[in-house]
């Protein structure tokens, strides 16, 4: 774990590379008076996930169904 903090490897190393690219592009296109973006601004925040409510789960399922060309066949929909 200590080595991983000094030298990221695996998927985290890929995140760093993409974050560097994203920060560079964002900084090229930012306004003159806008604060520069940091690589950390584009790193995913991995950690414990928030438990979803039933309503959030249903909303996600509905969004995916419609996005993939399906239809909601529940009564009243």
Secondary structure, 3 states (H helix, E strand, C coil): CHHHHHCCCCHHHHHHHHHHHHHHHHHHCCCCCCCCCCHHHHCCCCCCCCCCCHHHHHHHHHHHHHHCCCCCCCCCC
